[in-house]
Structures are given as structure tokens and as C-alpha cells.
Amino acid sequence: MAAEPIASAPMRAAALARLLASARHEASILEHRLDGEVHDDEAVLDALRSLAVSGRGAQVRILVQDASRLQVEAPRLLALVQRMSSAMSIRVPSEAVDRAYASAYTVVDAGGLLFRPEASRHDTRGPAGEVGERARLQAYFDAMWERSQPAAELRRIDL
């Protein structure tokens, strides 16, 4: 069953917050760049924080193709990831094929997904997703995660 498209940043933020709140212990987020209107939204940050402290084995993995503006566009998300580094991490794809991937999506262990065929647009399908599609996207994310590198430029430096 196809859900109605989500066509604006505030709608995406609300849908993402609901999806993350539905997760038991794991979320995988693949984006070209993190959109401050979506990923620095208070409800999204609250859902991520709750997920990160949801128990042993909690894991939020974020793959972002362009991490260069993260400190400016989503500073509160970055601060949250740095504070909760045992449960949250950000990586950057290192292979050309992964950097060229055109879509963006978020999948959670409870079975939900949000999918944008073109990462540069707001048109999002979700939060319902067929089990096969969610499993395929999760497997692709896992493979890309293994080939990716930690976003070293985003590590907190304490002096």
C-alpha cells in the first residue's frame, strides 16, 4: 500500500520523528547532506536521543555523503552524536559508487522506512514500506556502512 508523498521539510521532520519513535533499538539514515530543517528539528532530536538510550545495543548509524556543512546545518544533531558516541555515529561513503547513489532513506528495526528516490527533493514515500523493500535497503546500507569511513572532521576535540 503506497502512502501519500511527504512534500515539505516540516512534513519530513514530523514523519521522521514518528518513524524514529517507532524504532526499538536501531535506525539507519542515509542522506546526501543533513537538512537542518529536518534533522535539527526538536522532535527528531528527541526521538534520536530516546532511541540512543533505549538499551543495550542501541544503534543509530548515519551515512552522509556531504559532511562538510554539518556543523553549520545541523549543529544540534552533531552535538547529540558527539555526546552519545557509544550509540550514534556518522560515516562518509568512501567509494565512488556509494557517493553517486541518488536516493536517501531511513530504516528502523521495527520495520518502517522513509524513502526519497531523489535525495535533492523533498518527495518522500513513507512511513509504510514493504518488508522486502525495507530489507533490501537495510542490506544496501549495511554494505555501504562497511565500506565507509568515520567522519573524522566531525569528531569533538576537547582541550
C-alpha atoms as an extended CHARMM CRD file, in Angstrom:
* protein
*
       159  EXT
         1         1  MET       CA              0.0000000000        0.0000000000        0.0000000000  PROA      1               0.0000000000
         2         2  ALA       CA              1.5560000000        3.2800000000       -1.0920000000  PROA      2               0.0000000000
         3         3  ALA       CA              1.4840000000        6.1410000000        1.3580000000  PROA      3               0.0000000000
         4         4  GLU       CA              0.9240000000        9.7460000000        0.3930000000  PROA      4               0.0000000000
         5         5  PRO       CA              4.0840000000       11.6120000000       -0.5840000000  PROA      5               0.0000000000
         6         6  ILE       CA              5.6440000000       13.8930000000        2.0040000000  PROA      6               0.0000000000
         7         7  ALA       CA              6.4020000000       17.1030000000        0.1740000000  PROA      7               0.0000000000
         8         8  SER       CA              7.9810000000       19.6250000000        2.5870000000  PROA      8               0.0000000000
         9         9  ALA       CA             10.7560000000       19.8010000000        5.1820000000  PROA      9               0.0000000000
        10        10  PRO       CA              8.3610000000       20.2360000000        8.1580000000  PROA      10              0.0000000000
        11        11  MET       CA              6.3160000000       17.2470000000        6.9720000000  PROA      11              0.0000000000
        12        12  ARG       CA              9.5120000000       15.2080000000        6.5370000000  PROA      12              0.0000000000
        13        13  ALA       CA             10.6670000000       16.1640000000       10.0370000000  PROA      13              0.0000000000
        14        14  ALA       CA              7.3410000000       15.0900000000       11.5570000000  PROA      14              0.0000000000
        15        15  ALA       CA              7.3490000000       11.8040000000        9.6220000000  PROA      15              0.0000000000
        16        16  LEU       CA             10.9840000000       11.1370000000       10.5600000000  PROA      16              0.0000000000
        17        17  ALA       CA             10.2950000000       11.8230000000       14.2360000000  PROA      17              0.0000000000
        18        18  ARG       CA              7.3650000000        9.3660000000       14.1620000000  PROA      18              0.0000000000
        19        19  LEU       CA              9.4530000000        6.7330000000       12.3780000000  PROA      19              0.0000000000
        20        20  LEU       CA             12.3690000000        7.0760000000       14.8060000000  PROA      20              0.0000000000
        21        21  ALA       CA              9.9860000000        6.9260000000       17.7680000000  PROA      21              0.0000000000
        22        22  SER       CA              8.6950000000        3.5960000000       16.4290000000  PROA      22              0.0000000000
        23        23  ALA       CA             12.1890000000        2.0390000000       16.4020000000  PROA      23              0.0000000000
        24        24  ARG       CA             13.0900000000       -0.4620000000       19.0950000000  PROA      24              0.0000000000
        25        25  HSD       CA             16.8830000000       -0.1090000000       19.1760000000  PROA      25              0.0000000000
        26        26  GLU       CA             18.2260000000        0.6300000000       15.6780000000  PROA      26              0.0000000000
        27        27  ALA       CA             17.9530000000        3.2330000000       12.9360000000  PROA      27              0.0000000000
        28        28  SER       CA             19.9460000000        3.6380000000        9.7330000000  PROA      28              0.0000000000
        29        29  ILE       CA             19.9020000000        7.0370000000        8.0000000000  PROA      29              0.0000000000
        30        30  LEU       CA             21.3500000000        7.5960000000        4.5200000000  PROA      30              0.0000000000
        31        31  GLU       CA             21.4170000000       11.2000000000        3.2960000000  PROA      31              0.0000000000
        32        32  HSD       CA             23.4080000000       13.2540000000        0.8100000000  PROA      32              0.0000000000
        33        33  ARG       CA             23.5200000000       16.0760000000        3.3250000000  PROA      33              0.0000000000
        34        34  LEU       CA             21.6790000000       16.5310000000        6.5820000000  PROA      34              0.0000000000
        35        35  ASP       CA             18.9440000000       19.1380000000        6.2780000000  PROA      35              0.0000000000
        36        36  GLY       CA             18.7800000000       21.3720000000        9.3480000000  PROA      36              0.0000000000
        37        37  GLU       CA             15.0260000000       21.8630000000        8.9430000000  PROA      37              0.0000000000
        38        38  VAL       CA             14.5850000000       18.1020000000        9.2040000000  PROA      38              0.0000000000
        39        39  HSD       CA             17.4990000000       16.6390000000       11.1560000000  PROA      39              0.0000000000
        40        40  ASP       CA             17.9240000000       19.5040000000       13.6470000000  PROA      40              0.0000000000
        41        41  ASP       CA             14.1840000000       19.5490000000       14.3900000000  PROA      41              0.0000000000
        42        42  GLU       CA             13.4240000000       19.2400000000       18.1200000000  PROA      42              0.0000000000
        43        43  ALA       CA             11.0680000000       16.2480000000       17.7190000000  PROA      43              0.0000000000
        44        44  VAL       CA             13.6320000000       14.4100000000       15.5610000000  PROA      44              0.0000000000
        45        45  LEU       CA             16.3920000000       15.1100000000       18.0840000000  PROA      45              0.0000000000
        46        46  ASP       CA             14.1740000000       13.8980000000       20.9450000000  PROA      46              0.0000000000
        47        47  ALA       CA             13.3780000000       10.6860000000       19.0600000000  PROA      47              0.0000000000
        48        48  LEU       CA             17.0670000000       10.1130000000       18.2930000000  PROA      48              0.0000000000
        49        49  ARG       CA             18.0240000000       10.7670000000       21.9210000000  PROA      49              0.0000000000
        50        50  SER       CA             15.3630000000        8.3080000000       23.1530000000  PROA      50              0.0000000000
        51        51  LEU       CA             16.4960000000        5.7020000000       20.6570000000  PROA      51              0.0000000000
        52        52  ALA       CA             20.1600000000        6.1250000000       21.6220000000  PROA      52              0.0000000000
        53        53  VAL       CA             19.3430000000        5.4250000000       25.2820000000  PROA      53              0.0000000000
        54        54  SER       CA             16.8170000000        2.6660000000       24.5590000000  PROA      54              0.0000000000
        55        55  GLY       CA             19.0110000000       -0.0410000000       25.9950000000  PROA      55              0.0000000000
        56        56  ARG       CA             21.9550000000       -2.2710000000       25.3980000000  PROA      56              0.0000000000
        57        57  GLY       CA             22.7410000000       -2.4940000000       21.7130000000  PROA      57              0.0000000000
        58        58  ALA       CA             21.0250000000        0.7570000000       20.7600000000  PROA      58              0.0000000000
        59        59  GLN       CA             22.4860000000        1.9850000000       17.4940000000  PROA      59              0.0000000000
        60        60  VAL       CA             21.8880000000        4.9940000000       15.2570000000  PROA      60              0.0000000000
        61        61  ARG       CA             24.0570000000        4.9440000000       12.1580000000  PROA      61              0.0000000000
        62        62  ILE       CA             24.1260000000        7.9430000000        9.8540000000  PROA      62              0.0000000000
        63        63  LEU       CA             25.7440000000        7.8870000000        6.4150000000  PROA      63              0.0000000000
        64        64  VAL       CA             26.0630000000       11.3520000000        4.9280000000  PROA      64              0.0000000000
        65        65  GLN       CA             27.6400000000       11.9260000000        1.5520000000  PROA      65              0.0000000000
        66        66  ASP       CA             28.4670000000       15.5640000000        2.2690000000  PROA      66              0.0000000000
        67        67  ALA       CA             29.5590000000       16.1250000000        5.8670000000  PROA      67              0.0000000000
        68        68  SER       CA             31.3040000000       19.4160000000        5.1270000000  PROA      68              0.0000000000
        69        69  ARG       CA             28.3690000000       21.6330000000        6.1830000000  PROA      69              0.0000000000
        70        70  LEU       CA             27.0130000000       19.5030000000        9.0050000000  PROA      70              0.0000000000
        71        71  GLN       CA             28.4400000000       21.7870000000       11.7030000000  PROA      71              0.0000000000
        72        72  VAL       CA             26.5050000000       24.6990000000       10.2010000000  PROA      72              0.0000000000
        73        73  GLU       CA             23.3120000000       22.9920000000        9.0090000000  PROA      73              0.0000000000
        74        74  ALA       CA             22.6440000000       20.5460000000       11.8610000000  PROA      74              0.0000000000
        75        75  PRO       CA             24.7800000000       21.6020000000       14.8420000000  PROA      75              0.0000000000
        76        76  ARG       CA             22.4200000000       20.1900000000       17.4780000000  PROA      76              0.0000000000
        77        77  LEU       CA             22.3730000000       16.7950000000       15.7650000000  PROA      77              0.0000000000
        78        78  LEU       CA             26.1590000000       16.8300000000       15.5880000000  PROA      78              0.0000000000
        79        79  ALA       CA             26.3890000000       17.7100000000       19.2950000000  PROA      79              0.0000000000
        80        80  LEU       CA             23.9970000000       14.8510000000       20.1080000000  PROA      80              0.0000000000
        81        81  VAL       CA             26.0630000000       12.3660000000       18.0960000000  PROA      81              0.0000000000
        82        82  GLN       CA             29.2390000000       13.5580000000       19.8240000000  PROA      82              0.0000000000
        83        83  ARG       CA             27.6530000000       13.2350000000       23.2890000000  PROA      83              0.0000000000
        84        84  MET       CA             26.2180000000        9.7910000000       22.5680000000  PROA      84              0.0000000000
        85        85  SER       CA             29.0770000000        8.3610000000       20.5470000000  PROA      85              0.0000000000
        86        86  SER       CA             28.6550000000        4.8630000000       22.0020000000  PROA      86              0.0000000000
        87        87  ALA       CA             25.2120000000        4.5970000000       20.3760000000  PROA      87              0.0000000000
        88        88  MET       CA             25.3820000000        7.0870000000       17.4990000000  PROA      88              0.0000000000
        89        89  SER       CA             27.8850000000        7.5130000000       14.7040000000  PROA      89              0.0000000000
        90        90  ILE       CA             28.3320000000        9.2880000000       11.3910000000  PROA      90              0.0000000000
        91        91  ARG       CA             30.2800000000        7.9530000000        8.4430000000  PROA      91              0.0000000000
        92        92  VAL       CA             31.0380000000        9.1920000000        4.9440000000  PROA      92              0.0000000000
        93        93  PRO       CA             30.9920000000        6.8750000000        1.9100000000  PROA      93              0.0000000000
        94        94  SER       CA             34.4710000000        6.4050000000        0.5230000000  PROA      94              0.0000000000
        95        95  GLU       CA             33.7510000000        4.6410000000       -2.7820000000  PROA      95              0.0000000000
        96        96  ALA       CA             32.5930000000        6.4580000000       -5.9150000000  PROA      96              0.0000000000
        97        97  VAL       CA             29.6470000000        4.1050000000       -6.4610000000  PROA      97              0.0000000000
        98        98  ASP       CA             28.3290000000        4.8890000000       -2.9740000000  PROA      98              0.0000000000
        99        99  ARG       CA             28.8520000000        8.6390000000       -3.3680000000  PROA      99              0.0000000000
       100       100  ALA       CA             26.8880000000        8.5010000000       -6.6400000000  PROA      100             0.0000000000
       101       101  TYR       CA             23.8420000000        6.7950000000       -5.0720000000  PROA      101             0.0000000000
       102       102  ALA       CA             20.9310000000        9.1350000000       -5.8100000000  PROA      102             0.0000000000
       103       103  SER       CA             18.3590000000        8.1470000000       -3.1810000000  PROA      103             0.0000000000
       104       104  ALA       CA             18.0490000000        8.8820000000        0.5340000000  PROA      104             0.0000000000
       105       105  TYR       CA             16.2470000000        6.8850000000        3.1880000000  PROA      105             0.0000000000
       106       106  THR       CA             15.8140000000        5.9890000000        6.8310000000  PROA      106             0.0000000000
       107       107  VAL       CA             15.0080000000        2.4670000000        8.0060000000  PROA      107             0.0000000000
       108       108  VAL       CA             14.3120000000        1.2830000000       11.5490000000  PROA      108             0.0000000000
       109       109  ASP       CA             14.3740000000       -2.1380000000       13.1390000000  PROA      109             0.0000000000
       110       110  ALA       CA             10.6390000000       -2.0210000000       13.8340000000  PROA      110             0.0000000000
       111       111  GLY       CA             10.0490000000       -2.3780000000       10.1030000000  PROA      111             0.0000000000
       112       112  GLY       CA              9.3540000000        1.1800000000        8.9860000000  PROA      112             0.0000000000
       113       113  LEU       CA             11.0150000000        3.2360000000        6.3040000000  PROA      113             0.0000000000
       114       114  LEU       CA             11.0410000000        6.6770000000        4.7000000000  PROA      114             0.0000000000
       115       115  PHE       CA             12.3850000000        6.7750000000        1.1410000000  PROA      115             0.0000000000
       116       116  ARG       CA             13.2310000000        9.6290000000       -1.2410000000  PROA      116             0.0000000000
       117       117  PRO       CA             14.0360000000        8.4560000000       -4.7750000000  PROA      117             0.0000000000
       118       118  GLU       CA             15.9800000000       11.6960000000       -5.3240000000  PROA      118             0.0000000000
       119       119  ALA       CA             17.8250000000       12.9560000000       -2.2610000000  PROA      119             0.0000000000
       120       120  SER       CA             17.7600000000       16.5330000000       -3.5620000000  PROA      120             0.0000000000
       121       121  ARG       CA             13.9440000000       16.6400000000       -3.4300000000  PROA      121             0.0000000000
       122       122  HSD       CA             11.5010000000       16.5310000000       -0.5320000000  PROA      122             0.0000000000
       123       123  ASP       CA              9.2040000000       13.9850000000       -2.2230000000  PROA      123             0.0000000000
       124       124  THR       CA              9.2850000000       11.1660000000        0.3030000000  PROA      124             0.0000000000
       125       125  ARG       CA              7.4180000000        7.8840000000        0.4710000000  PROA      125             0.0000000000
       126       126  GLY       CA              6.6070000000        6.5930000000        3.8740000000  PROA      126             0.0000000000
       127       127  PRO       CA              6.3510000000        5.7320000000        6.6030000000  PROA      127             0.0000000000
       128       128  ALA       CA              4.9500000000        2.4020000000        5.4330000000  PROA      128             0.0000000000
       129       129  GLY       CA              7.2720000000        0.1940000000        3.4460000000  PROA      129             0.0000000000
       130       130  GLU       CA              7.0540000000       -3.2930000000        2.1280000000  PROA      130             0.0000000000
       131       131  VAL       CA              9.1230000000       -5.7460000000        4.1400000000  PROA      131             0.0000000000
       132       132  GLY       CA             11.1520000000       -6.7630000000        1.0860000000  PROA      132             0.0000000000
       133       133  GLU       CA             11.9730000000       -3.1800000000        0.1650000000  PROA      133             0.0000000000
       134       134  ARG       CA             12.9690000000       -2.3060000000        3.7300000000  PROA      134             0.0000000000
       135       135  ALA       CA             15.1840000000       -5.3950000000        3.9470000000  PROA      135             0.0000000000
       136       136  ARG       CA             16.8220000000       -4.6060000000        0.5920000000  PROA      136             0.0000000000
       137       137  LEU       CA             17.5360000000       -1.0030000000        1.6240000000  PROA      137             0.0000000000
       138       138  GLN       CA             18.8890000000       -2.1140000000        5.0150000000  PROA      138             0.0000000000
       139       139  ALA       CA             21.2210000000       -4.6210000000        3.3250000000  PROA      139             0.0000000000
       140       140  TYR       CA             22.4790000000       -1.9210000000        0.9490000000  PROA      140             0.0000000000
       141       141  PHE       CA             23.0160000000        0.4520000000        3.8650000000  PROA      141             0.0000000000
       142       142  ASP       CA             24.9280000000       -2.2130000000        5.8240000000  PROA      142             0.0000000000
       143       143  ALA       CA             27.2450000000       -2.8950000000        2.8530000000  PROA      143             0.0000000000
       144       144  MET       CA             27.8250000000        0.8300000000        2.2820000000  PROA      144             0.0000000000
       145       145  TRP       CA             28.4610000000        1.3300000000        6.0160000000  PROA      145             0.0000000000
       146       146  GLU       CA             31.2150000000       -1.2960000000        5.9490000000  PROA      146             0.0000000000
       147       147  ARG       CA             32.9130000000        0.4420000000        3.0080000000  PROA      147             0.0000000000
       148       148  SER       CA             32.6000000000        3.9020000000        4.5800000000  PROA      148             0.0000000000
       149       149  GLN       CA             34.9520000000        5.8870000000        6.7810000000  PROA      149             0.0000000000
       150       150  PRO       CA             34.2300000000        7.6760000000       10.0630000000  PROA      150             0.0000000000
       151       151  ALA       CA             33.5940000000       11.3710000000        9.5400000000  PROA      151             0.0000000000
       152       152  ALA       CA             36.8520000000       12.3810000000       11.2240000000  PROA      152             0.0000000000
       153       153  GLU       CA             36.3060000000       16.0850000000       10.6000000000  PROA      153             0.0000000000
       154       154  LEU       CA             33.2510000000       15.9290000000       12.8610000000  PROA      154             0.0000000000
       155       155  ARG       CA             34.9230000000       14.4640000000       15.9370000000  PROA      155             0.0000000000
       156       156  ARG       CA             34.7730000000       16.6310000000       19.0140000000  PROA      156             0.0000000000
       157       157  ILE       CA             38.1210000000       17.9420000000       20.1490000000  PROA      157             0.0000000000
       158       158  ASP       CA             38.4440000000       18.5680000000       23.8840000000  PROA      158             0.0000000000
       159       159  LEU       CA             41.3890000000       20.6430000000       25.0180000000  PROA      159             0.0000000000
